[in-house]
């Protein structure tokens, strides 16, 4: 799980790439949960929260740029 300090220091391109990877992972985890193959249920929560942290950092940067 990415710490918020790591997210704050990452570049915009890195955050966009990481966000795409996490969204893809979230999709795969939802699919695994639906088919009953999910091994780590807690990973779903971690991924969702990391996505939220990245989106929050991006929104703060966008507000600061205005």
VOVOBA-188666 format. One record per residue (C-alpha): chain; x, y, z; residue number from 0; residue in one letter. Coordinates in pm, 1 decimal. Layout:
BEGIN
chaine,east,north,up,num,residu
A,X,Y,Z,NUM,a
...
// end
This chain:
BEGIN
chaine,east,north,up,num,residu
A,0.0,0.0,0.0,0,x
A,134.6,338.6,-96.2,1,x
A,189.6,587.3,182.0,2,x
A,56.7,937.7,133.2,3,x
A,409.8,1081.0,158.9,4,x
A,513.2,865.3,-138.4,5,x
A,211.2,984.2,-332.5,6,x
A,283.9,1351.0,-255.1,7,x
A,640.5,1324.0,-386.0,8,x
A,550.7,1132.4,-703.5,9,x
A,520.2,1315.3,-1034.3,10,x
A,188.3,1362.2,-1213.9,11,x
A,283.9,1104.0,-1476.4,12,x
A,376.5,849.2,-1211.6,13,x
A,47.2,904.0,-1031.5,14,x
A,-150.4,864.9,-1353.2,15,x
A,31.5,540.3,-1434.1,16,x
A,-13.5,406.4,-1082.4,17,x
A,-381.9,501.3,-1085.4,18,x
A,-436.3,307.7,-1408.1,19,x
A,-264.5,0.9,-1265.8,20,x
A,-468.3,16.6,-946.5,21,x
A,-795.8,54.3,-1135.2,22,x
A,-706.7,-251.4,-1342.0,23,x
A,-623.0,-442.3,-1022.4,24,x
A,-951.5,-331.9,-862.2,25,x
A,-1140.0,-463.2,-1164.5,26,x
A,-959.4,-797.2,-1142.8,27,x
A,-1026.8,-820.1,-769.0,28,x
A,-1398.0,-752.9,-822.5,29,x
A,-1405.6,-1022.9,-1087.4,30,x
A,-1229.1,-1268.4,-854.9,31,x
A,-1472.1,-1186.3,-575.2,32,x
A,-1769.3,-1248.2,-803.8,33,x
A,-1635.0,-1587.0,-908.9,34,x
A,-1533.5,-1687.0,-556.4,35,x
A,-1159.3,-1696.3,-629.7,36,x
A,-1051.1,-1401.8,-413.5,37,x
A,-756.2,-1500.1,-193.0,38,x
A,-701.5,-1172.4,-4.0,39,x
A,-1028.1,-989.2,61.8,40,x
A,-844.6,-711.4,247.3,41,x
A,-658.8,-621.0,-72.7,42,x
A,-983.1,-481.5,-218.3,43,x
A,-1002.0,-225.2,61.6,44,x
A,-632.7,-135.6,28.6,45,x
A,-662.7,-77.0,-345.3,46,x
A,-975.7,136.2,-308.6,47,x
A,-814.5,353.8,-44.5,48,x
A,-492.7,395.5,-243.3,49,x
A,-696.8,501.3,-547.3,50,x
A,-873.2,757.7,-327.3,51,x
A,-540.2,887.3,-194.7,52,x
A,-406.0,934.7,-547.8,53,x
A,-722.7,1110.2,-665.1,54,x
A,-710.3,1338.5,-359.8,55,x
A,-347.7,1431.4,-430.0,56,x
A,-429.5,1502.0,-794.9,57,x
A,-723.7,1722.9,-696.6,58,x
A,-511.4,1916.0,-449.3,59,x
A,-245.2,1973.8,-714.6,60,x
A,-508.5,2091.7,-960.9,61,x
A,-647.8,2338.6,-706.5,62,x
A,-299.7,2466.0,-620.8,63,x
A,-220.4,2521.2,-990.3,64,x
A,-515.9,2758.4,-1035.4,65,x
// end
